[in-house]
């Protein structure tokens, strides 16, 4: 069987199983296995794959057919030009989260000296590590999950990012500390919606998905605790679920922030930005 035939056959099975972007997924799986360009593999109708390659590819395809997320099978995900290790210990970074990181990077570059940055619910560490790599900030990664924090530390080491990390339920392990910039992509899926998510999403950590009955539990706690950890001009950047931006902005405003909302690539209100009032 040639690479083109293997991809075509796997893609057909993926499509029958209801997997979107079937050919893309099949190409990437074979590309990762053979370390060859996926487009070249799709066009290769001449090379015969050895039996051990076909067997290994079949095992990868079987994992995808079980609806294991492609990023977990590949073991990595691209984020703002960097490659982050990705596995079931943490939520898979999404493209819309890059918008949050980019906004935070811009804000950090406006802070004189060494900005103090806190990335809550850090997961893979993609937001905080990207900020550390792009700016002169002192970045602290925080997560309630020891497994996620271990993954974030691994990514920081692999990318040579100078960051601190701390096991913390939001601000619980950070008494008395204030920050110039705070970022967070907390769990925001309403609990009742979780059973209806894509099968792939259900393979991600429930701790990173479940936002309580209305999806806003973590935002309420954040808004209540933030005043003790900010100063004049401090900025906060929060990712939110579809339809949650106005509620989250209201929570921040009640705590003393001036807010703005940014849309994602699908024109959904996705990022809530807040600036602590100077007076």
C-alpha positions as CSV (number, residue, x, y, z in Angstrom):
1,X,0.0,0.0,0.0
2,X,1.3,3.5,-0.9
3,X,1.1,6.5,1.4
4,X,-1.7,8.0,-0.8
5,X,-3.7,4.8,-0.6
6,X,-3.1,4.5,3.2
7,X,-4.3,8.1,3.7
8,X,-7.3,7.6,1.4
9,X,-8.4,4.4,3.2
10,X,-8.0,5.8,6.7
11,X,-9.8,9.0,5.7
12,X,-12.7,7.0,4.4
13,X,-13.0,5.2,7.8
14,X,-12.7,8.6,9.6
15,X,-15.5,10.1,7.5
16,X,-17.8,7.1,8.1
17,X,-17.2,7.6,11.9
18,X,-18.3,11.2,11.7
19,X,-14.8,12.7,12.1
20,X,-14.4,16.1,10.5
21,X,-11.3,17.0,8.3
22,X,-10.8,13.2,7.9
23,X,-8.1,13.5,5.1
24,X,-6.2,16.2,7.0
25,X,-6.2,14.0,10.2
26,X,-5.0,10.9,8.3
27,X,-2.3,12.9,6.5
28,X,-1.0,14.3,9.7
29,X,-0.9,11.0,11.5
30,X,1.1,9.4,8.7
31,X,3.3,12.5,8.4
32,X,4.1,12.3,12.1
33,X,4.9,8.6,11.8
34,X,7.2,8.8,8.7
35,X,8.5,12.4,9.4
36,X,7.6,13.4,5.9
37,X,5.5,16.3,4.5
38,X,1.8,15.5,4.6
39,X,1.1,16.9,1.2
40,X,3.9,14.9,-0.3
41,X,2.5,11.8,1.3
42,X,-1.0,12.5,-0.1
43,X,0.6,12.7,-3.6
44,X,2.9,9.6,-3.2
45,X,1.3,6.8,-5.2
46,X,4.6,5.0,-5.9
47,X,6.3,4.2,-2.6
48,X,5.3,1.0,-0.9
49,X,5.0,1.3,2.8
50,X,6.7,-1.5,4.8
51,X,4.5,-3.7,6.9
52,X,5.8,-2.2,10.2
53,X,4.9,1.3,9.0
54,X,1.4,0.2,8.0
55,X,0.9,-1.6,11.4
56,X,2.0,1.5,13.3
57,X,-0.2,3.7,11.2
58,X,-3.2,1.4,11.8
59,X,-2.7,1.8,15.6
60,X,-2.7,5.6,15.3
61,X,-5.8,5.5,13.1
62,X,-7.5,3.3,15.6
63,X,-6.9,5.8,18.3
64,X,-8.4,8.6,16.2
65,X,-11.4,6.3,15.4
66,X,-11.9,6.1,19.2
67,X,-12.3,9.9,19.0
68,X,-9.1,10.6,20.9
69,X,-8.2,14.2,19.9
70,X,-5.7,14.5,17.1
71,X,-3.5,16.8,19.2
72,X,-3.2,14.2,22.0
73,X,-2.2,11.5,19.4
74,X,0.4,13.8,17.8
75,X,1.5,14.9,21.2
76,X,1.9,18.6,20.3
77,X,0.1,21.7,19.2
78,X,1.3,24.9,17.6
79,X,0.6,28.1,19.5
80,X,1.9,31.5,18.5
81,X,4.8,30.0,16.5
82,X,5.9,27.7,19.3
83,X,5.3,23.9,19.7
84,X,3.7,22.9,23.0
85,X,3.6,19.4,24.2
86,X,-0.1,18.4,24.6
87,X,-1.6,15.4,26.4
88,X,-4.7,14.5,28.5
89,X,-3.2,16.3,31.5
90,X,-4.5,19.7,30.2
91,X,-7.0,21.3,27.8
92,X,-5.9,21.5,24.2
93,X,-4.9,25.1,23.2
94,X,-7.3,26.6,20.7
95,X,-6.6,29.2,18.0
96,X,-8.9,31.8,19.7
97,X,-6.7,31.6,22.8
98,X,-3.9,33.0,20.7
99,X,-5.9,36.3,20.5
100,X,-5.8,36.5,24.3
101,X,-2.1,35.9,24.4
102,X,-1.4,38.4,21.7
103,X,-3.4,41.1,23.5
104,X,-1.6,40.3,26.8
105,X,1.8,40.5,25.1
106,X,0.9,43.9,23.7
107,X,-0.1,45.1,27.1
108,X,3.0,43.7,28.7
109,X,5.2,45.6,26.3
110,X,3.6,48.8,27.5
111,X,4.5,48.3,31.1
112,X,7.8,49.9,32.2
113,X,10.5,47.7,33.7
114,X,9.7,44.1,34.3
115,X,6.0,43.4,34.2
116,X,4.6,41.1,36.8
117,X,2.4,38.6,34.9
118,X,0.1,35.9,36.3
119,X,-1.3,33.2,34.1
120,X,-4.1,31.4,36.0
121,X,-5.6,28.1,35.0
122,X,-2.4,27.8,32.9
123,X,-2.9,24.2,31.6
124,X,-0.2,23.6,29.0
125,X,1.2,27.0,29.9
126,X,0.7,28.2,26.4
127,X,-0.5,31.7,27.4
128,X,2.0,32.5,30.1
129,X,5.0,30.9,28.3
130,X,4.2,32.8,25.1
131,X,4.2,36.0,27.1
132,X,7.5,35.2,28.7
133,X,9.1,34.4,25.4
134,X,7.9,37.6,23.8
135,X,8.5,40.1,26.5
136,X,10.7,41.0,29.5
137,X,8.0,39.9,31.9
138,X,8.3,37.9,35.1
139,X,5.6,35.3,34.5
140,X,4.0,33.0,37.1
141,X,2.1,30.0,35.9
142,X,-0.6,28.8,38.3
143,X,-3.0,25.9,38.2
144,X,-5.1,23.8,40.6
145,X,-4.1,20.6,38.8
146,X,-0.7,19.3,39.7
147,X,-0.7,17.2,36.5
148,X,-1.4,20.3,34.3
149,X,1.2,22.3,36.2
150,X,3.8,19.5,35.5
151,X,3.0,19.7,31.8
152,X,3.3,23.5,31.8
153,X,6.7,23.1,33.5
154,X,7.8,20.6,30.9
155,X,6.8,23.0,28.1
156,X,8.6,25.9,29.8
157,X,11.8,23.8,30.0
158,X,11.5,22.6,26.4
159,X,11.0,26.2,25.1
160,X,13.6,27.7,27.5
161,X,11.1,30.0,29.0
162,X,12.1,31.7,32.3
163,X,8.9,31.3,34.3
164,X,7.8,30.5,37.9
165,X,5.0,28.0,38.6
166,X,2.8,27.4,41.6
167,X,0.1,25.0,42.5
168,X,-2.8,27.3,43.4
169,X,-6.6,27.4,43.3
170,X,-6.8,30.8,41.6
171,X,-5.1,33.1,44.2
172,X,-5.1,30.7,47.1
173,X,-1.3,30.3,47.1
174,X,-0.5,33.9,46.2
175,X,-1.5,36.0,49.3
176,X,-0.4,39.6,49.1
177,X,1.0,39.4,45.6
178,X,-0.1,42.0,43.0
179,X,0.3,41.8,39.2
180,X,0.5,44.2,36.3
181,X,-1.2,41.6,34.0
182,X,-3.4,38.6,34.8
183,X,-4.5,36.1,32.2
184,X,-6.9,33.2,32.5
185,X,-8.7,30.7,30.3
186,X,-10.8,29.1,33.1
187,X,-13.4,26.3,32.7
188,X,-16.5,27.9,31.3
189,X,-18.8,25.2,29.9
190,X,-22.2,25.1,31.7
191,X,-22.4,21.7,33.5
192,X,-25.6,20.7,31.7
193,X,-24.0,21.2,28.3
194,X,-21.0,19.0,28.9
195,X,-22.6,15.7,27.9
196,X,-23.5,17.2,24.5
197,X,-19.9,18.3,23.6
198,X,-18.0,16.7,20.8
199,X,-16.6,13.3,21.7
200,X,-13.1,14.6,21.3
201,X,-13.7,17.4,23.8
202,X,-15.1,14.9,26.3
203,X,-11.6,13.3,26.3
204,X,-10.1,16.5,27.7
205,X,-9.9,17.0,31.5
206,X,-13.3,17.7,33.0
207,X,-11.7,20.0,35.5
208,X,-10.8,22.3,32.6
209,X,-14.3,22.2,31.2
210,X,-16.8,22.4,34.0
211,X,-17.7,26.0,34.8
212,X,-20.6,25.2,37.1
213,X,-24.3,25.4,36.5
214,X,-24.1,28.5,34.3
215,X,-20.5,28.4,33.4
216,X,-19.6,31.4,35.5
217,X,-18.4,29.9,38.8
218,X,-14.7,30.7,38.3
219,X,-15.4,34.2,37.0
220,X,-17.4,35.0,40.1
221,X,-14.5,33.9,42.3
222,X,-12.0,35.7,40.2
223,X,-13.9,39.0,40.3
224,X,-14.3,38.8,44.0
225,X,-10.6,38.1,44.6
226,X,-9.0,40.4,42.0
227,X,-9.0,43.7,43.9
228,X,-6.5,42.3,46.4
229,X,-4.1,41.4,43.6
230,X,-4.1,44.4,41.3
231,X,-3.0,48.1,41.4
232,X,-3.7,51.2,39.3
233,X,-3.4,50.3,35.7
234,X,-3.4,46.5,36.1
235,X,-4.9,44.6,33.2
236,X,-6.8,41.3,33.0
237,X,-7.5,39.2,30.0
238,X,-10.1,36.4,30.2
239,X,-11.3,33.9,27.7
240,X,-15.1,33.3,27.9
241,X,-17.7,31.0,26.5
242,X,-20.2,31.9,23.8
243,X,-22.8,34.2,25.3
244,X,-20.9,34.8,28.5
245,X,-19.0,38.0,27.7
246,X,-21.5,40.5,29.0
247,X,-22.0,38.7,32.2
248,X,-18.2,38.4,32.8
249,X,-17.7,42.0,31.9
250,X,-20.4,43.0,34.4
251,X,-18.6,41.0,37.1
252,X,-15.3,42.7,36.5
253,X,-17.0,46.1,36.4
254,X,-18.6,45.5,39.8
255,X,-15.1,44.8,41.1
256,X,-13.7,48.0,39.8
257,X,-12.5,47.3,36.2
258,X,-13.2,49.2,33.0
259,X,-13.9,46.5,30.4
260,X,-13.8,45.8,26.7
261,X,-14.8,42.8,24.7
262,X,-12.9,41.2,21.7
263,X,-14.4,38.9,19.1
264,X,-12.7,35.7,18.0
265,X,-12.2,34.5,14.4
266,X,-15.9,33.4,14.2
267,X,-17.0,36.8,15.4
268,X,-18.0,35.4,18.8
269,X,-17.4,37.6,21.8
270,X,-14.5,35.6,23.2
271,X,-12.1,37.8,25.2
272,X,-13.0,40.1,28.1
273,X,-10.3,42.7,28.8
274,X,-10.3,44.8,32.0
275,X,-8.2,47.7,33.3
276,X,-8.2,48.5,37.0
277,X,-9.5,52.0,37.6
278,X,-6.8,54.5,38.6
279,X,-9.1,56.2,41.1
